[in-house]
Every structure is written in C-alpha cells, then in structure tokens.
Amino acid sequence: MTSYDRDRRIWSGPRQPCVFNPECNYGQIVMNLLERSPDKVIQIDGDTGATMTRAEMRLRIVRAAQNLTKLGYGVGDIASVVAVNSENLAPLVLALQVIGVGFNALAPSFDADEMAHMMRQTESKLVFCDADNYDTVQVATRKVGFGGQIFVMENAPNEECAVDQLFRTTGMEHVFYPRYLGDSYNLIANITCSSGTTGLPKGVCYSHAQTIAGFCKVANFDDGICLNFSTLYWGTGVYVLNMAVMNNSTRLITRRPFSTDLFFELIRKYKIRFLYTPASYAAAIASDPRVAGTDLSSIKFWALGASNVSESIRDTVDELVRGHGRSYNFYGTSESGFLAADFFKRKPNAVGKVGTNM
C-alpha cells in the first residue's frame, strides 16, 4: 500500500525487496537473463523483418564488449549515442554497460551546438551516430576538441568508422564472462537528458543499482510484442529496452519516426501486446478513419504518458481496446524515472498511485 507522511509531505509507494540484487552490475544480470531462454526472439526489426534471438543478442554483446575493451574503453568512460533504433543499437548499449561504459543518448535530430553541449558535459570518449547525422556529429566533436572515435551504426561512409567492426568475431567469445566492475550505486549505466524546457538540456545520471532496482515485472509481458516509437534519447526508450531484457519479452523496433501510416503498418503485421505512445500519438491514431477497420485485439496494455493525458483520450483508447485491454497512465521525470501509474484502477484526472519503492 502507498503511504503519506503529513509532517514531511511525502507520498511513498509500497516497500519491497528488489527481485534482482542491486549490488550486482547491470551487465551481469543482463548476460545471465539472456542465457536462460536462448531461442526466444528478443528483437524484431519492423523495417527489415529481421529477428534476433536472445542467444544472438548475447553473442553480439560479447563481441562488442571484447572489441571495445581491446580498443581501451572501460569503467568510467562515457559514450554519446546519437542514433535511431537500428538492429545493432540494443546489443551495443548493453555491451557498453557490460564493460562499465555509461552511455548518454542524444536526440538524433539535435543540432551541432546541442550535441556539443552534452558531449562537453559528459566528457564523451567515443560517439555512435547514424549516417544521416554523421556530418553534424563531426561538427559537434570539433567544437569540443573531441579526439576519440566516431562509429556509424549503418551505411557508414567508410570502413574505418563502421560499427560493424565491433561485432566481428574475436575467437574468444567462449571464455567471456561479465566481471564485477565495482560499486553499482556509483557506477553510471546511462545519462538521460532533461527536457531542456528552461535552456540547454542537463544530464541526469542513472546508476547500475538504480537500473536494477527499477525492474518491474509486467504481467504477460513475456508473451507478446512490445512497441515504443521513442529513441533511447527518451527515458521511455531506455525503459522499454530494459523491460524487454528483464521480462523476457520481444521488442519491435523501427528507425522511422511515428506516423499513423507507420502504426497501421506495424499493427497489421505484428501482434503487439504492449504499446507505449504519448497522448498526441494516441489521439492521431484514434482520429484516423482506418482505425475502424483495423484489428487491435492483440493490444492488452496501452500505456500513455509524456504529457497530460485527458479523460477524453483515455475514454477513446479504452473503447478501442475494450474487451481485451485498457489504457494505463504513466508519470515520470528525467530526474527520477518512473514515478506513478494506474495499474490497478483508473481514477479520473489522476495519474495513479506512487510506484513500488518510490
């Protein structure tokens, strides 16, 4: 049950021990979980149709971890990630955490000044980007006097900057194990950008312990496909990636930004069980005439957030998935991550109850 301290004016969620040990490093838990169901598909590329099993994901993580270590990267380093959700992005950022390199995901659409601002704040040692923003990234790195490596996720202009080299066989994959990297409470897993509404964005550090302790078991999450259009720049993008790993579910990715055309393409092709959208996306979907002729019966969990969610949007979404699912209101901040949701009961004009251990 939630509780309220009237003297300190603090509303707290229920207390319970973590399912996983936050004393561990996140990479240790990831590698252990991926081994448990090696044949389960963890990722579907909605643009190409390619699938990746948990065993293949683990192998790519191992290779990237070993090759990055060989290049001299390790505990305490920070990588800037300025990329959309392409095939190798998930194994890459998980490999970074396995070797103790924190990542700061930036919006792929950032201009050079915005990129340079965050690179300067985090003192990035390496950068991962897309071919589309490679030139902008180069301008940004020159602004901060960056002397590290820039890797391009796909369609690199030359072999020297292609991220593919990090996934080449090492010949030592069979002896790899994720070593303990030190105090998880002080080891950075990722740095999330604040929204920047009051100026340039600021970096919010999340430790390995916070990432582990934030695990939430979602009912039936392991028996379906989850879709979130967010890049890793958004906290929800990182959250859904971690939940897919820790809940043994399948994550559907796309490089393309949200559009109603893209939504209807994906929902007709894949049985999406968990869907996360901002309220504005939900409104666009609901107002599209194609929705009446589209089978949405696979959707059990339609999470809404990123802005105020009106009661009319909730009513509309609940009607679309009536009989097999419902909408859920999520609330969080860059500084704290997930804070509250109405998992059990919808209350008008409320976001729900404070989450566990919040």
C-alpha positions, -999 to 999 in steps of 0.1 A, spaced: 0 0 0 11 36 -5 16 59 25 16 96 31 38 114 57 19 145 67 48 161 86 73 157 57 46 159 30 60 128 13 39 103 -6 56 69 -8 49 37 -27 49 2 -12 82 -11 0 95 -44 -12 129 -60 -18 143 -60 -53 138 -91 -74 174 -88 -86 204 -78 -64 213 -41 -70 247 -49 -56 254 -66 -89 263 -47 -120 236 -45 -146 256 -62 -173 260 -93 -150 222 -96 -148 216 -90 -185 240 -117 -196 225 -142 -171 190 -135 -182 198 -138 -219 213 -173 -213 180 -186 -197 159 -186 -229 184 -185 -258 159 -194 -285 134 -167 -276 132 -138 -300 141 -106 -282 140 -81 -311 121 -77 -344 132 -51 -369 100 -37 -382 117 -21 -412 135 -52 -425 117 -80 -408 149 -94 -393 146 -111 -359 172 -116 -332 171 -143 -306 184 -138 -270 213 -160 -278 223 -139 -309 218 -107 -288 241 -122 -262 268 -131 -288 267 -96 -302 271 -81 -268 301 -103 -261 318 -94 -293 312 -57 -289 323 -58 -252 355 -77 -262 363 -54 -291 356 -22 -272 378 -34 -243 406 -42 -268 403 -6 -280 409 6 -245 374 16 -233 362 6 -199 349 16 -164 342 53 -160 342 62 -197 311 78 -213 298 72 -249 275 96 -267 248 77 -286 231 98 -313 212 72 -332 178 58 -341 166 23 -332 186 2 -357 194 -35 -355 226 -33 -335 218 -4 -312 205 -26 -283 234 -50 -282 258 -21 -284 244 -1 -255 241 -33 -234 277 -41 -243 288 -6 -231 272 -13 -197 287 -47 -195 322 -32 -196 313 -2 -174 310 25 -201 279 47 -194 260 60 -224 244 94 -230 217 91 -256 211 123 -276 183 131 -299 193 122 -335 178 155 -346 200 176 -323 220 204 -340 258 206 -335 256 231 -307 232 208 -287 253 178 -293 285 197 -283 269 209 -251 262 174 -239 295 160 -251 312 187 -231 292 180 -200 298 142 -201 333 143 -215 325 116 -240 353 93 -251 335 78 -281 304 86 -302 279 64 -320 257 80 -347 238 74 -379 249 81 -414 222 108 -416 237 129 -388 274 119 -392 283 153 -406 266 171 -378 283 149 -352 317 157 -368 310 195 -364 299 189 -328 331 169 -319 353 196 -334 336 222 -313 346 203 -281 380 192 -293 369 156 -293 398 132 -301 380 99 -298 364 75 -323 331 80 -341 312 49 -351 283 49 -376 256 24 -369 246 17 -405 257 27 -441 289 41 -428 308 63 -453 340 43 -448 350 10 -432 371 28 -405 340 43 -388 316 14 -394 302 0 -361 302 -35 -378 339 -39 -368 328 -41 -332 307 -71 -339 334 -91 -357 343 -125 -342 371 -124 -316 378 -161 -313 374 -157 -275 337 -155 -272 335 -189 -254 356 -177 -225 338 -144 -219 321 -136 -186 309 -103 -173 332 -93 -145 322 -73 -114 331 -36 -121 327 -22 -86 301 -3 -66 268 -4 -86 255 26 -67 282 48 -81 287 32 -115 269 51 -143 247 30 -165 233 58 -186 229 96 -186 194 109 -196 190 144 -210 165 166 -192 138 180 -215 156 213 -219 125 235 -214 145 260 -193 175 261 -216 200 236 -229 195 200 -215 212 188 -184 224 152 -178 208 130 -153 229 101 -142 214 66 -136 235 41 -117 236 3 -123 218 -1 -90 190 22 -100 185 4 -132 183 -29 -115 161 -17 -86 137 -1 -111 128 -35 -126 90 -40 -127 75 -74 -135 47 -67 -161 21 -94 -163 20 -113 -196 49 -91 -209 69 -122 -219 41 -135 -241 39 -108 -268 55 -80 -286 61 -45 -272 64 -13 -293 76 21 -283 84 46 -310 109 65 -288 146 66 -294 169 60 -265 171 98 -260 138 94 -242 137 77 -208 108 56 -221 130 42 -248 156 30 -224 129 17 -200 112 -4 -227 146 -18 -238 155 -28 -202 120 -42 -196 123 -64 -227 155 -78 -215 144 -84 -179 108 -95 -187 119 -120 -214 97 -102 -240 101 -92 -277 108 -56 -286 97 -43 -320 120 -16 -333 118 9 -362 142 36 -374 112 57 -386 96 84 -366 59 79 -356 32 84 -381 -3 69 -383 8 52 -415 37 35 -397 14 25 -368 -12 8 -390 16 -9 -410 31 -24 -379 -1 -33 -361 -14 -52 -391 19 -71 -395 27 -79 -358 6 -89 -328 16 -60 -305 6 -67 -269 23 -37 -251 21 -3 -268 35 29 -254 26 62 -270 24 99 -260 -12 111 -257 -8 130 -290 0 98 -309 -30 81 -294 -52 110 -305 -39 108 -340 -45 70 -342 -80 73 -328 -90 100 -352 -77 81 -383 -106 65 -403 -85 34 -407 -88 25 -370 -124 13 -375 -112 -15 -399 -80 -24 -380 -78 -54 -357 -64 -41 -323 -73 -72 -304 -37 -81 -296 -32 -49 -275 -36 -56 -238 -16 -28 -224 -17 7 -240 5 30 -219 1 67 -222 24 94 -210 49 122 -219 23 149 -213 -10 154 -197 -35 127 -207 -70 140 -209 -100 119 -199 -114 121 -234 -82 104 -247 -84 77 -220 -120 71 -229 -112 68 -266 -83 44 -261 -103 23 -237 -131 20 -262 -106 9 -289 -93 -19 -268 -124 -28 -249 -128 -65 -240 -91 -73 -243 -71 -45 -229 -71 -10 -215 -52 22 -212 -27 30 -185 -15 64 -174 23 67 -167 40 96 -150 77 101 -145 105 126 -148 140 127 -163 154 131 -127 135 102 -111 124 79 -139 91 62 -134 70 76 -105 34 66 -107 8 47 -128 -28 35 -125 -20 -2 -129 -50 -14 -109 -77 12 -111 -83 42 -132 -93 74 -114 -105 105 -133 -79 132 -137 -52 113 -118 -21 95 -129 -24 67 -104 -5 56 -73 31 60 -65 52 31 -77 70 5 -57 100 18 -37 93 54 -48 
